[in-house]
């Protein structure tokens, strides 16, 4: 069982769909804050030699205070010490090739 923090604002897909349905756009300052936090989260994962490999809008959650949480993925893996292309299939569709 995985226990995570409550992210009552849902994921970014839900937020974008709700905004679009209301005929509005997301606040640019909110978008900037999300992007900065997401980049910091990825930098932290990489500092621990972890690659997420399935980072997408539906895996990024927002708390009521506006903090970003990245959902863990079964695609996460420990990176090799030497950089090289992974031989495993990962992601969705051929566009990633």
C-alpha positions as CSV (number, residue, x, y, z in Angstrom):
1,X,0.0,0.0,0.0
2,X,1.3,3.5,-0.9
3,X,0.2,6.4,1.3
4,X,0.6,9.8,-0.2
5,X,-0.3,13.3,0.9
6,X,-3.8,14.6,0.1
7,X,-3.8,16.5,-3.2
8,X,-7.3,17.9,-3.2
9,X,-6.8,20.0,-6.3
10,X,-6.3,16.9,-8.4
11,X,-3.9,16.4,-11.2
12,X,-3.0,18.9,-13.9
13,X,-5.2,17.2,-16.5
14,X,-8.3,17.8,-14.3
15,X,-7.2,21.4,-13.6
16,X,-6.8,22.2,-17.4
17,X,-10.1,20.5,-18.3
18,X,-11.9,22.5,-15.6
19,X,-10.3,25.7,-16.7
20,X,-11.2,25.0,-20.4
21,X,-14.8,24.2,-19.5
22,X,-15.1,27.5,-17.7
23,X,-13.7,29.3,-20.7
24,X,-10.8,30.6,-18.6
25,X,-7.0,30.1,-18.6
26,X,-4.7,29.2,-15.7
27,X,-3.1,32.1,-13.9
28,X,0.4,32.7,-15.4
29,X,1.9,33.0,-11.8
30,X,0.3,29.6,-10.9
31,X,1.8,28.1,-14.1
32,X,5.2,29.5,-13.3
33,X,5.1,28.2,-9.8
34,X,4.1,24.7,-11.0
35,X,6.8,24.6,-13.6
36,X,9.5,25.7,-11.2
37,X,8.4,23.1,-8.6
38,X,8.2,20.4,-11.2
39,X,11.8,21.2,-12.4
40,X,13.0,21.1,-8.9
41,X,11.4,17.7,-8.3
42,X,13.0,16.3,-11.4
43,X,16.4,17.8,-10.4
44,X,16.0,16.1,-7.0
45,X,15.1,12.7,-8.5
46,X,18.1,13.0,-10.9
47,X,20.4,13.9,-8.0
48,X,19.3,10.6,-6.4
49,X,20.1,8.9,-9.8
50,X,16.4,8.2,-10.3
51,X,14.6,8.5,-13.7
52,X,10.8,8.8,-13.6
53,X,10.2,7.8,-17.2
54,X,6.5,8.4,-17.1
55,X,6.2,12.1,-16.3
56,X,3.0,13.5,-17.7
57,X,0.2,15.9,-16.7
58,X,-1.9,13.1,-15.1
59,X,1.1,12.2,-12.8
60,X,1.5,15.8,-11.4
61,X,-0.8,16.6,-8.5
62,X,-1.5,19.9,-6.8
63,X,-2.3,20.4,-3.1
64,X,-4.7,23.0,-1.7
65,X,-1.7,25.2,-0.9
66,X,-0.5,25.0,-4.5
67,X,2.4,22.6,-3.9
68,X,3.3,20.2,-6.6
69,X,3.5,16.4,-6.0
70,X,4.8,14.0,-8.5
71,X,3.1,10.6,-8.4
72,X,5.6,7.7,-8.3
73,X,5.6,5.4,-11.3
74,X,6.4,1.7,-11.8
75,X,8.5,3.1,-14.7
76,X,10.9,4.7,-12.3
77,X,14.4,3.3,-12.3
78,X,17.8,3.8,-11.0
79,X,20.0,5.4,-13.6
80,X,23.3,3.8,-14.6
81,X,26.5,5.6,-13.6
82,X,27.3,6.0,-17.3
83,X,24.9,7.8,-19.5
84,X,23.6,5.5,-22.2
85,X,20.3,4.9,-24.0
86,X,18.1,2.4,-22.2
87,X,17.2,-0.7,-24.2
88,X,13.8,-1.0,-22.7
89,X,10.6,0.3,-24.1
90,X,9.1,3.1,-22.1
91,X,6.4,5.8,-22.6
92,X,3.4,5.9,-24.8
93,X,3.4,5.6,-28.5
94,X,6.0,5.9,-31.3
95,X,6.4,9.6,-30.9
96,X,9.0,9.1,-28.2
97,X,11.4,7.4,-30.6
